Amino acid sequence: MNREPTGAQLMESLVADLQKLGYSPRQIAKECGVSHNTVWRASVGQATAPLWSTFEKLRDFHDRVKG
């Protein structure tokens, strides 16, 4: 059975992709307007119940970078 990824998994994927592009967690946090701890938790899969607004900020930054 196919399962949709969780919000935490999507955030982890976005952060990993941005890091592959050369952005540090601190740079990602600054660009998104979220805390460094939030980005770090997302990067290690510990964002168990991420806010939708945080996900949107990460997604929007990712989309801007990836074009």
N, C-alpha and C positions, 0 to 999 in steps of 0.2 A: 504494500500500500504506500502510495506517495504521500509524504507529509510536506506541508508548506514550512519553510524556515521560520523560526521564531524571530521576534524583533531583535532579541539579543544576538542571534546568529547573523542576521542581516547587518547589524551594526558592526559586529566583529569583522565581517567580510568587507564592509566599506572602509574601516580603519586599516585593515591589512592591505587593501588595494592602494590606499593613499600612502601608506608607508613604503610600498614597493615603488611608488613614484618619487620617493625621496623625502617625504614629509615626516617630521618627527611628531610624536604625540603632542608635544607642546605647540608646535606650529599648527597642527590640526585643530587643537583646542582654541588657539587664538583666532584662527580664521573662521571658526564656527561660532565663537562666542559662548563656548561651554568650558567647564573646568577641565584641567589636565587630568584630574582623577577620573572624571567621567570617561574620557578618551582611553585612559589606561585600562579601566575596568572593561570597557568594550573590547579592547584589543586582546584581552586574556579570557574573554568569555564570561566575565563576572557581572555583566550588566543584566541582572536577572529580570528586572521589570523596568526597562527603559521608558522614559517619557516619549510620547509621540513627537513632541516639539524638538527633542534632542535628536531623534532619528531624522526628522526633516532637515535640521541644520546640517547634519553629517551628509545626508543624501544630496542636499543642494550644493554643498561645497564640492562633493565628489563629482556631481554633474558639471559644475563650472570647470573643474580641473580637466576632466576627461573629454569635455566638449561634446 
